[in-house]
Amino acid sequence: MTAIRATAPRTPLGRRFGLLMGALLLSSLGNGLCFPFTSIYISQLLGLGGRAAGGYFIAMAAASFAAALAGGPLADRGSPHRVGALGGAALAVGYALLAPAGSVALVLASGVCVGAGFGLFYASIVGIVDTAVPESGRRAAFAIRHIVNNAGIGLGSVAAGLALHGAATPVGALRWLYLANGLAALPLIAVILGVRPRARPEPEKRPEPEKRPEAAEPTEPPGVGPTYRTLLRARPMALLILAQALFAIVGFTQIEATVPLLMHDRMAVTLGWVSAVVAANSFALIALQPLLRRRLERLPETVSLAAGPVLWTGAFGCGLGAALAGEAAPAAVRYGLLLAFAVIFAAGELMYSSAFYPLLLRWSGEEAVGRASALASLAWNLGTASGPPIGLFVVAHASATGSWLALALGAAAAFTVAAALHSRTAGST
């Protein structure tokens, strides 16, 4: 009986979802080939300087903001698949433009295309995934999507490191990597268009009562759907978008940008061990998902969402323990605590990824999935832009123990928002 119950929930995800994840893995792998090197490539290898590199990222951020705001309503009015395919095409063009780039104008054009591509893609991907799986598979599907994205970037980074290792002309090697990144987006475009449902899913298949708790009375004409303002008037939706920004600020950006620097500069951890801890986090995501899947599906989404920062607080506590142990502690204790940090943090990531987008889908309703996804994307961009400077400031002005404690306090702050979200929705049911 146990074996049957464990395997049964995995079958509904189906072939269309598998094709989508395969194409997403390839596209993420392409992103991993390039994104750590873009500022170095533009400023140093192309000889265009720091202003050109900064201009690229400013152009990308501005275009992503505008494209997300425009892409949300477009996805709601028509098909998220068309918007997603357009976003994939913009990504392909943008990355391919960096391959022959030699002028500031071409670099800025690339930044605009890449930013527009991300804005359109993330405004539509939630609806695309949702139409590829039954409602009962939503939580598993979004958790798997998170793992696939991270695994692809990790594999791409390893491949780029191997390709660039000992390269006689790094700029030449990187030109080929940017071209490969652009080409990697093409299968994703084809798959997104190929998995379009032949007919729009019938609203009756989605339960109506829980879609937008405490939403304002609809004032929009029939068929148009709620506006951004209407969505944010509903307190649970506003709290959910705030939680998205906070999770990016105190969680995801800290493990990517702050923690490696903290381990290396403040704790004298070698680069090899820094890489091992980061890799352990990626591998733990893959290993924990099948182990935690049944337990995650039993938890209410708001409980799972609140559990994410609780686990992150515990993970940062493991890092604090390693810092307090110091270099005099046995290596097994010190590095064991750092590896425990990576694994526990991965469990918190799975809690988030299995809950956030199903909640977003339910509370937005099918007629506003694109707009809600755009709001989530904008919150994420805000978090990823502000999180690293905050974390790096903390590391620069605090000790190792103080830095880990600050990270834990940040995760606790994110928990208060997620807990408020749970209490508000639990009280309204």
Protein Blocks (a to p, Z undefined) as FASTA:
>chain_A
ZZmmmmmmmmmnommlmmmmmmmmmmmmmmmmmmmmmmmmmmmmnonojmlmmmmmmmmm
mmmmmmmmmmmmmmmmmcfklmmmmmmmmmmmmmmmmmmgcbfklmmmmmmmmmmmmmmm
mmmmmmmmmmmpcfklmmmmmmmmmmmmmmmmmmmmmmmmmmmgopablmlmmmmmmmmm
mmmmmmmmmmmmmmpcfbdcdfklpcfklmmghiacdfbdehkapafklmmmpmklmmmm
mmmmmmmmmmmmmmmmmmmmmmmmmnopafklmmmmmmmmmmmmmmmmmmmmmmmmmpcf
klmmmmmmmmmmmmmmmmmmmmmnommbcfklmmmmmmmmmmmmmmmmmmmmmmmmmmmm
mmnopmlmmmmmmmmmmmmmmmmmmmmmmmmmmmmmccfklmmmmmmmmmmmmmmmmmmm
mmmmmmmZZ
